[in-house]
């Protein structure tokens, strides 16, 4: 299957993408991973992307599209893939359609993870990270440390990242509504969108997604 996963920041796309890709035996293609891999391997696309990032500029669509195209042409993606973070806007969605059409392929579904805005803010703004080890992540509501402000694992100080503040989260949501949400209407017109309620346990959201995909594939 060829799937696009969309949803606002904090919807759990990365977590769901990993589970779904494993269940479907297809590669999880994440924009973030693409950028990191190309930059660390110093590919021509990576060098080009880094030149924009170093200047604090957005990486142009054509660079992102070229990276995604290169990744989707790898042998492990012949049987399908799950895209996470791409396409990010309508221009990228149109480019993806053109890529797939040229290769005689098409998307099977666009999974839209639906989470209320207040819950998105609660999820992200409540995160606390250990200064000693960023893999130690807590949450003031869902995974509170035994002692406020102190990491259970190593005793390090817990802090809130600047981009996790409520004001920043709401700004990120505005960007999502303006730039990325329009692709949902774009794919609705193609009859590809499946809305998945993304509240509740991770495994329950995965089960809803798998059931929806099974219906789409039937």
PyMOL commands that set and color helices and strands:
alter all, ss='L'
color gray80, all
select helices_A, chain A and resi 13-24+31-40+44-54+61-72+75-77+90-102+117-125+162-164+166-180+182-188+202-217
alter helices_A, ss='H'
color red, helices_A
select strands_A, chain A and resi 2-7+27-30+81-84+109-114+127-130+137-139+158-159+193-197
alter strands_A, ss='S'
color yellow, strands_A
deselect
rebuild
show_as cartoon
